[in-house]
Amino acid sequence: MLELHQFRHSPYCLKARMALAAKKLEYRTVEITPAIGQIDIFQKTGQKRLPVLFDKETTIHDSSSIIRHLEKIEIEPKLIPEGVKEASQAQIIENWADTTLAKSIKIVFLEELTKNPILISSLFTNEISDSMQKLLLNIPTKIASQISGVINQKEKESLKQNLDYLSNLIDQENFLIGDKLSIADISVASHLSLLKFPNSSGETLKGKGCSLYINDPSLQNLFNWRDLIEDQVTKTNHN
């Protein structure tokens, strides 16, 4: 059976799980403890970043590489469109989501943590020691101010503009590229999880996230679309 080593709430790990679910492949997840668990992964694979997929003797790291591996072992449904034009468009959006969009969302999410540190406890429930949770919950004021200092109005405006573009696009079409689910949809949907955690995040996190975006009425259809995409692909069995 396929084995996915992950941080449950990482958008990249969610992206890999959504792809596995879309392919209706059976797999089991192995939750990695931050920092400590990564040492073991590094010793096994030479990689510190997650997700990492183990397929018998084959080890694949990086969510994009994992999806391309899944495309080979389970042809249908195709997550990379067959047509050259649509395939290129889907992969451009995937790359944009994994880089530009991910960076912007990570920045505003870090700012949210400085305002609402209880999110840290929800993120790592039962995965780190009590002492570590207390350390994370007491982020020094100086560090918090430095993180907040990174945030500038231009960055927020750029993110909001891109989210509005996405919102307008899904108002017109069910999918970002063509008329079927693709890596474009999965990539964008997974990264939106840090703005508003989906139902799959569990009772302690679902619906929480960055207050500035959760409470924005113009983005509700985008989060609803994200939820529909995830609901569509998560109808599969895994242990």
N, C-alpha and C positions, 0 to 999 in steps of 0.2 A: 504493500500500500504506500501511496505517496505520503510524505511527511513534511509538513511545513513548520519551520522554526521561526518564531515571530514574537513581536511585541503586539499584543492584541489591538492597541489603539493607534498604532502607526498607520498613516494613510497608505503607505507603500505595501504594508502587510494586508490591509483591507483590500487593496487593489488586487493582490495575488489571490486572496480568498474569493473575491468576486469572480475572478477569471476561472478558478477551479470549480466554483459553483455553476457558472454559466455552461461549463463543459460537462457538468453533472458527473464529475470525477470524485470517487471516494478518496478521502484523505484524512489524516489525523494531524492535529496541531500540537506543537510543543512550545509552551510559553517560556520565553527566556527572561530570566531575572536581569534587569538593567545592571550594567557594569560587570557584576560577577559572572552572570551567565554568558556574557559576550566573550569572556576569556576562553570558555570551553568551545564555543563556536569557532573562535580564531584558531585554536589548536587543531580542530577537526578540518577546517576548510581554508584557513588563511584569511578569512573575512570577518570583520567585526560588525558590518552592517547587516541588517535584516530587511526583508525576509531571505531565508535560505530554504530551498526545496531539495529534499533528498528523494531521488527516484532510483531505487535499488543502488547500483554502484555509481550513479551519476549525481553530482551535486551542482545545483544551479543557484546562483545568487543574483540579486537585482530583480525587481518586479517585472521590468520589461523583458529581460532575458527569460524569466520564468514563463511569461505568457507566450513567448515565441517557442519555448520548449513544449508547452501544452498544445500549441497549434500543430505540432508534429505528431504528438502521441494520441490526440483526439481531434480529428479533422473538423467535425461538426459540433456545435455551430461555429462558424468562422468568426473570429474576433478581429481579424485583419481582413478587410474587404478584398474581394478578388480583383476588381478593377484597379488598374494602375493609378488612376486619378484619385479614386476614393481611398485606396490604401495609403497613398501619399498624404492625403488630407488627414486621415485618421491618425497617422503616425506623427504628423506635425503637431496636432492637438495634444496627443499623448506626451510628446516631448515638452511642449509649452506647459502643460499641467504639472508635469514632474519637476519642472525647473522654475519658471517665472511665477506661475500661480502658487506653487508649493512654497516658494520663498516668501511671497507676500503674506500668505495665510499664516505661515510659521511666525512671522514677525508680529502680526496682530494677536496671535494666540499667546505668544510670550508676554505681550503687554497685558492681556487678560489675566494671565497667571499672577502678575504683580498686583493686580487689583482684587483678584478672587483666588487666593492661594489654596482654598479648600478643594479646588479642581485637582490639584496635585494628589491629594489624598484619594480622590475618586479614581484618578488615573491608575494609581498603583496599589489599589486595595488588594491585600493578601499576597502581594508580589514582592514587597520589600519589608524590611524589619521596621518595628515601631520607631527605633532610634533614627533610621534613615528618613522615615516619614516626617518626624519632628524637625529634622534638619531641613528638609525640602519645604516644609510649611513655614519655616522661619527664614525666608530669604532676606539676607541683609539689606537694609534700606539703601545702602550705597549701590549694591548690585542692581537692585530693582530700578533705581533711578537711571542707571546706565542703560538698562534694557529699554526703559521708557524713552530715554533720550534718542534711541535709534529710530523710534517711530516719528515720522514727520507727516504733516498733512498731505503732502504730495503723494507719499506712498499709499496712504489710505484712499485718497481720491482715485488713484490709478486702480487699486483693487476694486473699489466700488464700481468704477466704470466698466471693468472687465466682467464683474458679476452681473451688471445690468445688461451687457451685451449677451452673456450666456442666457440670462432670463428671457430676453427678447427672442433669442433663437429658439429656445425650447417652447416658447409660446406658439411658435409657428410649426414646429416639427417635434415628433416624439423622441427622435434621436439626432445627435449632432451631425452625423454623416449618414446619408442614405436613409433607408427605411428599416434598418436592422441594428441591433446592439453591436457596438464595436469597442475597441480599446479606447477610443476617444471618450465614449460615455463612461466607461469604467474608471478611466484615469481622472476625469473631472469629478465624478461623483465621489470617489474615494477621498480626494483632497478636501472636499467640502465638509468632511467629517469633523475637522478641527474647528470649523466655524459653528457647526451645530451637530452634535453627536447623534448618529442614527440609532434606531431601536436595537440594532445588533450590538451596540456598545454596552448593553446591560442596564439594569434599573438605576444604578448609581450615577450613570452618565447621560443616558438618552435624553435628548432635548436640551442639554446644557451646552455651553460653548461660549462664544464671544458675544456679549450682550448687545453690542452695537449692531451686529448683523442679525442676530436672532429676532430682535425687536423691530427690524426694518420691514414694513409691510410689502415693499416692492420686491423683496427677495423670497417671500413665502412660497411662490410657485416654483422657484428654483430648488428649495429644500424639499418640496413635495415631489418634484421630478426625481431628485436624488433618492428619496425613499422608495419611489415606484421602481426605479432601476435596481436598487438593492433587493427589494422584495421579489422582483422578477428573476434574479439570478441566484438567490439563496435557497431555492427549493431543491435541495440536494441532501444527500446523507453524508455526514462525516463524523468522526469520533474524536 
